[in-house]
Amino acid sequence: MRLLIVGPQGAGKGTQAALLAESLGIPHVSTGDLFRANLAGGTELGKLARKYMDAGELVPDEVTQEMVADRVTQPDAAAGFLLDGFPRNISQADWLTEMLARIGAPIDRVVLLTAPDQVLLGRMLARGRTDDTVEAITRRLDIYHRETKPLIDYYDGRVVHVDGVGEVDEVHQRVLAAVRG
């Protein structure tokens, strides 16, 4: 099964992605982890990403896409994978669709983990991070809502909405039921 997990910061995506990947026996492919692994491993893609980062620039989509393509074509991902943090926009979704079509592995389901903005705000403020101010969180949530709606429309018919409010195990059971249903 090839899955995407989408949701705002504070919805529990990282926790649920790890649990879901373990339950299904597929790799959890997080773009953050891919960047860290490529940077730490000194790969060509990591060196290229470092060059942009050191210059204070965003790493271009092409570099991120190459990292994703490399990871999802590894032998352990042949039976499926769970992408977390990618795609973030329609251009990336188009690229992913084309790349997966070439290997005959389309996305089966998109898990949209939801929670009311007030709950998300409370969760993020509770983390106690210095960059988690009410204004910053509100701005990030606004960006998320603007950028995610087109992705949800893009994957229409494959999106399963899951309430991310509740105990971790309770939410995990909802995610599993939605993916299997």
C-alpha positions as semicolon CSV with decimal commas, in nm:
position;residue;x (nm);y (nm);z (nm)
1;M;0,000;0,000;0,000
2;R;0,132;0,341;-0,099
3;L;0,012;0,618;0,129
4;L;0,050;0,987;0,197
5;I;-0,020;1,147;0,533
6;V;-0,123;1,511;0,538
7;G;-0,224;1,742;0,819
8;P;-0,137;2,062;0,998
9;Q;0,144;2,098;1,248
10;G;0,029;1,969;1,583
11;A;-0,218;1,717;1,439
12;G;0,006;1,422;1,531
13;K;0,123;1,331;1,179
14;G;0,470;1,217;1,285
15;T;0,337;0,996;1,563
16;Q;0,058;0,848;1,351
17;A;0,284;0,801;1,048
18;A;0,534;0,600;1,252
19;L;0,258;0,385;1,406
20;L;0,083;0,330;1,073
21;A;0,403;0,236;0,890
22;E;0,487;-0,012;1,167
23;S;0,136;-0,160;1,167
24;L;0,141;-0,206;0,789
25;G;0,504;-0,316;0,769
26;I;0,602;-0,043;0,522
27;P;0,872;0,223;0,546
28;H;0,787;0,567;0,685
29;V;0,943;0,809;0,436
30;S;0,973;1,151;0,597
31;T;1,130;1,429;0,392
32;G;1,290;1,563;0,709
33;D;1,453;1,225;0,771
34;L;1,562;1,206;0,405
35;F;1,735;1,542;0,432
36;R;1,908;1,448;0,758
37;A;2,021;1,110;0,619
38;N;2,155;1,259;0,295
39;L;2,332;1,542;0,477
40;A;2,483;1,310;0,739
41;G;2,579;1,050;0,479
42;G;2,750;1,306;0,258
43;T;2,561;1,181;-0,049
44;E;2,572;1,383;-0,372
45;L;2,214;1,494;-0,305
46;G;2,308;1,586;0,051
47;K;2,604;1,793;-0,071
48;L;2,381;1,969;-0,322
49;A;2,117;2,041;-0,056
50;R;2,387;2,167;0,182
51;K;2,509;2,415;-0,082
52;Y;2,164;2,576;-0,098
53;M;2,113;2,565;0,278
54;D;2,454;2,721;0,346
55;A;2,363;3,003;0,107
56;G;2,042;3,060;0,306
57;E;1,825;2,944;0,018
58;L;1,545;2,693;0,002
59;V;1,644;2,354;-0,136
60;P;1,487;2,333;-0,485
61;D;1,204;2,087;-0,545
62;E;1,425;1,892;-0,788
63;V;1,669;1,798;-0,509
64;T;1,391;1,694;-0,270
65;Q;1,222;1,500;-0,551
66;E;1,541;1,310;-0,629
67;M;1,572;1,213;-0,261
68;V;1,210;1,093;-0,258
69;A;1,251;0,900;-0,585
70;D;1,565;0,732;-0,457
71;R;1,396;0,630;-0,132
72;V;1,065;0,498;-0,268
73;T;1,245;0,283;-0,526
74;Q;1,451;0,100;-0,261
75;P;1,371;-0,273;-0,223
76;D;1,205;-0,231;0,118
77;A;0,951;0,010;-0,037
78;A;0,849;-0,228;-0,318
79;A;0,544;-0,345;-0,122
80;G;0,451;0,008;-0,021
81;F;0,552;0,316;0,173
82;L;0,409;0,604;0,372
83;L;0,516;0,950;0,255
84;D;0,519;1,218;0,524
85;G;0,591;1,582;0,433
86;F;0,575;1,537;0,057
87;P;0,414;1,650;-0,166
88;R;0,343;1,999;-0,033
89;N;0,203;2,155;-0,350
90;I;0,040;2,064;-0,682
91;S;0,367;2,080;-0,876
92;Q;0,522;1,822;-0,641
93;A;0,204;1,611;-0,657
94;D;0,218;1,613;-1,039
95;W;0,583;1,506;-1,030
96;L;0,508;1,230;-0,776
97;T;0,215;1,099;-0,983
98;E;0,431;1,083;-1,297
99;M;0,727;0,924;-1,117
100;L;0,509;0,659;-0,951
101;A;0,329;0,588;-1,280
102;R;0,667;0,504;-1,436
103;I;0,723;0,237;-1,171
104;G;0,359;0,122;-1,168
105;A;0,299;0,225;-0,807
106;P;0,025;0,491;-0,774
107;I;-0,081;0,642;-0,443
108;D;-0,357;0,429;-0,291
109;R;-0,477;0,653;-0,008
110;V;-0,415;0,996;0,139
111;V;-0,470;1,017;0,514
112;L;-0,584;1,367;0,611
113;L;-0,533;1,400;0,985
114;T;-0,755;1,681;1,113
115;A;-0,805;1,878;1,433
116;P;-0,965;2,214;1,509
117;D;-0,724;2,508;1,490
118;Q;-0,781;2,585;1,860
119;V;-0,670;2,232;1,954
120;L;-0,365;2,262;1,727
121;L;-0,279;2,601;1,876
122;G;-0,298;2,458;2,228
123;R;-0,083;2,157;2,138
124;M;0,186;2,370;1,974
125;L;0,194;2,625;2,255
126;A;0,232;2,337;2,502
127;R;0,554;2,228;2,327
128;G;0,720;2,540;2,465
129;R;0,933;2,612;2,159
130;T;1,048;2,971;2,120
131;D;0,920;2,992;1,762
132;D;0,574;2,874;1,870
133;T;0,406;3,209;1,937
134;V;0,032;3,253;1,881
135;E;0,105;3,480;1,583
136;A;0,358;3,240;1,425
137;I;0,134;2,936;1,476
138;T;-0,168;3,118;1,333
139;R;0,038;3,223;1,029
140;R;0,161;2,862;0,974
141;L;-0,195;2,729;1,005
142;D;-0,321;2,985;0,750
143;I;-0,049;2,877;0,506
144;Y;-0,131;2,511;0,568
145;H;-0,502;2,564;0,496
146;R;-0,426;2,758;0,177
147;E;-0,172;2,508;0,045
148;T;-0,340;2,185;0,152
149;K;-0,686;2,242;0,002
150;P;-0,556;2,207;-0,355
151;L;-0,377;1,881;-0,261
152;I;-0,694;1,738;-0,108
153;D;-0,881;1,828;-0,428
154;Y;-0,596;1,681;-0,638
155;Y;-0,624;1,343;-0,463
156;D;-1,005;1,349;-0,454
157;G;-1,147;0,999;-0,420
158;R;-0,839;0,867;-0,238
159;V;-0,854;1,098;0,066
160;V;-0,966;0,959;0,401
161;H;-1,041;1,215;0,671
162;V;-0,937;1,110;1,021
163;D;-1,009;1,303;1,341
164;G;-0,672;1,357;1,509
165;V;-0,820;1,452;1,847
166;G;-0,798;1,190;2,121
167;E;-0,553;0,948;2,276
168;V;-0,272;0,829;2,047
169;D;-0,399;0,468;2,035
170;E;-0,757;0,579;1,972
171;V;-0,648;0,800;1,677
172;H;-0,426;0,517;1,548
173;Q;-0,724;0,279;1,539
174;R;-0,922;0,540;1,342
175;V;-0,632;0,580;1,096
176;L;-0,600;0,203;1,048
177;A;-0,975;0,164;0,992
178;A;-0,977;0,449;0,737
179;V;-0,681;0,312;0,544
180;R;-0,813;-0,044;0,541
181;G;-1,170;0,059;0,468
